[in-house]
């Protein structure tokens, strides 16, 4: 099944996370069967955004995302990692 892809991409970077939290991104990627399953992005995902969350939520209503590829982890120091995820909007 080919899902209609929107011209909507979201790149999120989470810096200096404990390794156990960073591993949760890999767990979620596996639970979504890699790039196959779709999911909603919750408002907590946008915690670092300084603009209006209400405006973003309204624009994303009805849109789900899928992973563009696996989360990228980089080890920054002992027990700390930075995670970057790239998402694609789909209907």
QUIDA-V532228 format. One line per field, one symbol per residue. phi: phi as a letter, one per 20 degrees, with the letter a starting at -180 (. if undefined). psi: psi as a letter, one per 40 degrees, with the letter a starting at -180 (. if undefined). A space follows every 10 residues. Layout:
# QUIDA-V532228
phi=???
psi=???
This chain:
# QUIDA-V532228
phi=.defeeeccc dccdemefgf fgffffffgf felmeefdbe eefffegefe effffffffe fnddccffaf gddcfdagmc cdcccddcfc e
psi=hhhhhifhih hhhhifiidd dddddddddd defbediiii hidddfdehe ahddddddde hehiiihdai ihhhhdahfh ihhhihihhi .
